Amino acid sequence: MSELLISRLKNSIGLEGIVYLLNGFRFECKILSCDDDFLEIYDIKKSRVKVIKISEISEVDLNGY
């Protein structure tokens, strides 16, 4: 797992962005929490909280970083 990705996500709590998954899904979201295995987001489009395994993330675009 990329330590750079984990570090960026941990430092991006409260920011909005787009999370792209390996299966092609994408989420417009606000970053709520992050540890070494999981990312917790608020999905802006569906108005619900989701928890994503970090190993499933292919790319992240963050606003304001």
DSSP file (Angstrom, degrees, kcal/mol; ACC not computed):
  #  RESIDUE AA STRUCTURE BP1 BP2  ACC     N-H-->O    O-->H-N    N-H-->O    O-->H-N    TCO  KAPPA ALPHA  PHI   PSI    X-CA   Y-CA   Z-CA
    1    1 A M              0   0    0      0, 0.0     2,-0.5     0, 0.0    54,-0.1   0.000 360.0 360.0 360.0 141.1    0.0    0.0    0.0
    2    2 A S     >  -     0   0    0      1,-0.2     4,-1.9     2,-0.0     5,-0.2  -0.563 360.0-161.5 -74.0 117.1    1.2    3.4   -0.9
    3    3 A E  H  > S+     0   0    0     -2,-0.5     4,-2.5     1,-0.2     5,-0.2   0.813  92.4  59.8 -66.1 -29.5    2.3    5.3    2.2
    4    4 A L  H  > S+     0   0    0      2,-0.2     4,-2.7     1,-0.2    -1,-0.2   0.933 105.3  46.9 -63.9 -46.3    2.0    8.5    0.2
    5    5 A L  H  > S+     0   0    0      2,-0.2     4,-2.5     1,-0.2     5,-0.2   0.932 113.8  47.7 -60.9 -46.4   -1.7    7.9   -0.5
    6    6 A I  H  X S+     0   0    0     -4,-1.9     4,-2.3     1,-0.2    -2,-0.2   0.919 112.8  48.8 -62.1 -44.2   -2.4    7.1    3.2
    7    7 A S  H  X S+     0   0    0     -4,-2.5     4,-1.8     2,-0.2    -2,-0.2   0.921 111.9  48.9 -61.8 -45.4   -0.5   10.2    4.4
    8    8 A R  H  < S+     0   0    0     -4,-2.7     4,-0.4     1,-0.2    -2,-0.2   0.913 111.8  48.8 -60.6 -44.0   -2.3   12.4    1.9
    9    9 A L  H >< S+     0   0    0     -4,-2.5     3,-1.2     1,-0.2    -1,-0.2   0.906 109.6  51.5 -64.9 -41.5   -5.7   11.1    2.9
   10   10 A K  H >< S+     0   0    0     -4,-2.3     3,-0.7     1,-0.3    -1,-0.2   0.853 112.4  46.9 -63.5 -34.0   -5.0   11.5    6.6
   11   11 A N  T 3< S+     0   0    0     -4,-1.8    -1,-0.3     1,-0.2    -2,-0.2   0.442 104.8  63.8 -85.7  -0.1   -4.0   15.1    6.0
   12   12 A S  T X   +     0   0    0     -3,-1.2     3,-2.4    -4,-0.4    19,-0.3   0.200  64.5 141.4-109.7  13.9   -7.1   15.8    3.9
   13   13 A I  T <  S+     0   0    0     -3,-0.7    19,-0.2     1,-0.3     3,-0.1  -0.388  73.8  22.8 -60.8 128.8   -9.8   15.2    6.5
   14   14 A G  T 3  S+     0   0    0     17,-2.7    -1,-0.3     1,-0.4     2,-0.2   0.198  99.1 114.7  97.5 -13.9  -12.5   17.8    5.9
   15   15 A L    <   -     0   0    0     -3,-2.4    16,-2.7    16,-0.1    -1,-0.4  -0.522  59.9-131.2 -87.0 157.0  -11.6   18.4    2.2
   16   16 A E  E     +A   30   0A   0     47,-0.3    47,-3.3    14,-0.2     2,-0.3  -0.747  43.3 123.8-102.4 155.2  -13.9   17.6   -0.7
   17   17 A G  E     -AB  29  62A   0     12,-2.4    12,-2.8    -2,-0.3     2,-0.4  -0.951  55.5 -77.0-177.3-164.2  -12.8   15.6   -3.7
   18   18 A I  E     -AB  28  61A   0     43,-2.8    43,-2.8    -2,-0.3     2,-0.5  -0.992  30.1-157.9-125.6 129.1  -13.4   12.6   -6.0
   19   19 A V  E     -AB  27  60A   0      8,-2.4     8,-2.2    -2,-0.4     2,-0.4  -0.934   8.3-159.4-107.7 124.0  -12.3    9.1   -5.0
   20   20 A Y  E     -AB  26  59A   0     39,-3.0    38,-2.7    -2,-0.5    39,-1.6  -0.885   8.0-152.1-104.5 132.0  -11.8    6.7   -7.9
   21   21 A L  E >   - B   0  57A   0      4,-3.0     3,-1.7    -2,-0.4    36,-0.2  -0.632  26.6-113.9-101.3 161.5  -11.9    2.9   -7.2
   22   22 A L  T 3  S+     0   0    0     34,-2.7    35,-0.1     1,-0.3    -1,-0.1   0.779 114.8  60.3 -62.2 -27.9  -10.3    0.1   -9.1
   23   23 A N  T 3  S-     0   0    0     33,-0.3    -1,-0.3     2,-0.1     3,-0.1   0.390 123.3-101.1 -84.2   5.0  -13.7   -1.3  -10.2
   24   24 A G  S <  S+     0   0    0     -3,-1.7    -2,-0.1     1,-0.3     2,-0.1   0.299  80.1 131.0  96.8 -10.3  -14.5    2.0  -12.0
   25   25 A F        -     0   0    0     -5,-0.1    -4,-3.0     2,-0.0    -1,-0.3  -0.384  36.3-165.3 -72.2 155.9  -16.8    3.6   -9.4
   26   26 A R  E     -A   20   0A   0     -6,-0.2     2,-0.4    -3,-0.1    -6,-0.2  -0.994   6.0-156.8-141.9 148.3  -16.2    7.1   -8.3
   27   27 A F  E     -A   19   0A   0     -8,-2.2    -8,-2.4    -2,-0.3     2,-0.7  -0.986  12.4-148.6-129.9 123.9  -17.5    9.1   -5.4
   28   28 A E  E     +A   18   0A   0     -2,-0.4    16,-2.2   -10,-0.2    17,-0.7  -0.830  52.4 146.3 -82.7 120.5  -17.8   12.9   -5.1
   29   29 A C  E     -AC  17  43A   0    -12,-2.8   -12,-2.4    -2,-0.7     2,-0.4  -0.877  56.0-114.8-151.7 172.0  -17.2   13.2   -1.4
   30   30 A K  E     -AC  16  42A   0     12,-1.6    12,-2.3    -2,-0.3     2,-0.4  -0.985  40.2-120.9-115.2 132.0  -16.0   14.8    1.7
   31   31 A I  E     + C   0  41A   0    -16,-2.7   -17,-2.7    -2,-0.4    10,-0.2  -0.609  36.5 169.9 -75.7 123.3  -13.2   13.0    3.6
   32   32 A L  E     -     0   0A   0      8,-2.8     2,-0.3    -2,-0.4     9,-0.2   0.823  58.9 -15.6-100.9 -42.4  -14.3   12.2    7.1
   33   33 A S  E     - C   0  40A   0      7,-1.7     7,-3.0   -21,-0.0    -1,-0.4  -0.988  53.6-168.4-161.6 158.1  -11.7    9.9    8.6
   34   34 A C  E     + C   0  39A   0     -2,-0.3     5,-0.2     5,-0.2     2,-0.2  -0.971   7.9 169.9-156.2 139.1   -8.8    7.7    7.5
   35   35 A D        -     0   0    0      3,-2.3   -26,-0.1    -2,-0.3   -25,-0.1  -0.604  59.0 -75.2-128.1-162.8   -6.5    5.0    9.1
   36   36 A D  S    S+     0   0    0     -2,-0.2     3,-0.1     1,-0.2   -30,-0.1   0.641 127.4  25.2 -74.3 -12.4   -4.0    2.7    7.5
   37   37 A D  S    S+     0   0    0      1,-0.2    17,-2.7    17,-0.1    18,-0.4   0.696 118.1  40.2-120.1 -31.6   -6.7    0.4    6.0
   38   38 A F  E     - D   0  53A   0     15,-0.3    -3,-2.3    16,-0.1     2,-0.4  -0.905  52.7-152.2-131.5 152.5   -9.9    2.3    5.5
   39   39 A L  E     -CD  34  52A   0     13,-2.9    13,-3.3    -2,-0.3     2,-0.5  -0.986  13.0-153.9-119.8 129.0  -11.2    5.7    4.3
   40   40 A E  E     +CD  33  51A   0     -7,-3.0    -8,-2.8    -2,-0.4    -7,-1.7  -0.913  23.1 173.2-105.1 126.9  -14.5    7.1    5.6
   41   41 A I  E     -CD  31  50A   0      9,-2.9     9,-2.6    -2,-0.5     2,-0.6  -0.874  35.4-129.1-129.5 160.3  -16.2    9.5    3.3
   42   42 A Y  E     -CD  30  49A   0    -12,-2.3   -12,-1.6    -2,-0.3     2,-0.7  -0.961  28.8-138.9-106.7 112.6  -19.5   11.4    3.0
   43   43 A D  E  >> -CD  29  48A   0      5,-3.1     4,-1.4    -2,-0.6     5,-1.1  -0.619  13.2-163.6 -74.6 109.5  -20.9   10.7   -0.5
   44   44 A I  T  45S+     0   0    0    -16,-2.2    -1,-0.2    -2,-0.7   -15,-0.1   0.873  84.6  51.1 -64.6 -39.7  -22.3   14.1   -1.6
   45   45 A K  T  45S+     0   0    0    -17,-0.7    -1,-0.2     1,-0.2   -16,-0.1   0.891 122.3  29.1 -68.2 -41.1  -24.4   12.7   -4.4
   46   46 A K  T  45S-     0   0    0      2,-0.2    -1,-0.2     0, 0.0    -2,-0.2   0.446 100.0-129.9-101.3  -1.4  -26.2   10.0   -2.3
   47   47 A S  T  <5 +     0   0    0     -4,-1.4     2,-0.3     1,-0.2    -3,-0.2   0.915  67.4 110.4  53.2  50.8  -26.1   11.9    1.0
   48   48 A R  E   < -D   43   0A   0     -5,-1.1    -5,-3.1     2,-0.0     2,-0.3  -0.987  69.4-107.7-149.5 159.0  -24.6    8.9    3.0
   49   49 A V  E     -D   42   0A   0     -2,-0.3     2,-0.3    -7,-0.2    -7,-0.2  -0.687  35.1-173.8 -87.9 137.7  -21.5    7.8    4.7
   50   50 A K  E     -D   41   0A   0     -9,-2.6    -9,-2.9    -2,-0.3     2,-0.5  -0.955  17.4-147.6-130.2 150.6  -19.3    5.1    3.1
   51   51 A V  E     -D   40   0A   0     -2,-0.3     2,-0.4   -11,-0.2   -11,-0.2  -0.985  19.8-169.4-118.3 125.7  -16.2    3.3    4.3
   52   52 A I  E     -D   39   0A   0    -13,-3.3   -13,-2.9    -2,-0.5     2,-0.4  -0.935  25.3-120.9-120.0 135.3  -13.8    2.2    1.6
   53   53 A K  E >   -D   38   0A   0     -2,-0.4     3,-2.1   -15,-0.2     4,-0.3  -0.606  22.7-136.7 -71.3 128.5  -10.8   -0.1    1.8
   54   54 A I  G >  S+     0   0    0    -17,-2.7     3,-1.7    -2,-0.4    -1,-0.1   0.814 101.3  64.3 -61.0 -32.0   -7.8    1.9    0.8
   55   55 A S  G 3  S+     0   0    0    -18,-0.4    -1,-0.3     1,-0.3   -17,-0.1   0.656  97.1  59.1 -66.7 -13.4   -6.4   -0.9   -1.3
   56   56 A E  G <  S+     0   0    0     -3,-2.1   -34,-2.7   -35,-0.1     2,-0.4   0.495  84.6  99.7 -89.9  -6.1   -9.5   -0.5   -3.6
   57   57 A I  E <   +B   21   0A   0     -3,-1.7   -36,-0.3    -4,-0.3     3,-0.1  -0.675  41.8 175.6 -87.0 130.8   -8.6    3.1   -4.4
   58   58 A S  E     -     0   0A   0    -38,-2.7     2,-0.3    -2,-0.4   -37,-0.2   0.747  67.6  -3.4-100.1 -31.0   -6.9    3.8   -7.7
   59   59 A E  E     -B   20   0A   0    -39,-1.6   -39,-3.0     2,-0.0    -1,-0.4  -0.991  54.1-156.2-161.1 152.1   -6.8    7.6   -7.6
   60   60 A V  E     -B   19   0A   0     -2,-0.3     2,-0.5   -41,-0.2   -41,-0.2  -0.994   1.2-164.9-137.9 129.6   -7.9   10.6   -5.6
   61   61 A D  E     -B   18   0A   0    -43,-2.8   -43,-2.8    -2,-0.4     2,-0.4  -0.972  17.1-164.1-110.1 122.0   -8.5   14.2   -6.7
   62   62 A L  E >   -B   17   0A   0     -2,-0.5     3,-0.7   -45,-0.2     2,-0.4  -0.905  12.6-138.2-113.5 134.5   -8.7   16.6   -3.8
   63   63 A N  T 3  S+     0   0    0    -47,-3.3   -47,-0.3    -2,-0.4    -2,-0.0  -0.700  87.3  14.9 -84.6 137.0  -10.1   20.2   -3.8
   64   64 A G  T 3         0   0    0     -2,-0.4    -1,-0.2   -49,-0.1   -47,-0.1   0.637 360.0 360.0  79.8  14.6   -8.1   22.7   -1.9
   65   65 A Y    <         0   0    0     -3,-0.7    -2,-0.1   -53,-0.0    -1,-0.1   0.418 360.0 360.0-106.4 360.0   -4.9   20.7   -1.5
